Amino acid sequence: MATIIALKGRHQSGKTPTLKLLEQVVCDKYTGSVKILHEERDIGGSKDIFVVLEINGSLTIGIYSLGDYADAIRTHIEIAMSYHCDEIFCACRIRGRTTDAVKSFESGVVKVTLMRKIYEPDKSKQPLANKNQVNDLMLSAGL
């Protein structure tokens, strides 16, 4: 069963930095065992990413950080699913069309989990908050 873990949060809450850190941590943890199957950087001139990674030749994960547009979320989740991702991490807003877009994939073969982004207003503490959230994401996915 594929799992979509959506990091939900308000605009500028740190979803993109957290998901970019997730990619870095996964690549560091599985050094030498990660193959990039798909890669898009600076999507639409932003700092957002979309990557599909294969780990140890058996586990495939997708990471998509742009959570502002429902149609783009749907499209990128569909692309990730075309790679037969076991885990897909994405961003979405707290409620509304972007959250509905993620939830629309819930089925007998896809489990959707919404995880609230931990917002840290103190900029000096944001890196630690993001690191802690990445640990939570990895635990949720069994990575």
Helices and strands as residue ranges (DSSP letters): E 2-8, H 15-29, E 34-41, G 43-45, E 49-55, E 59-64, H 70-82, E 87-92, H 97-103, E 110-116, G 123-125, H 126-141
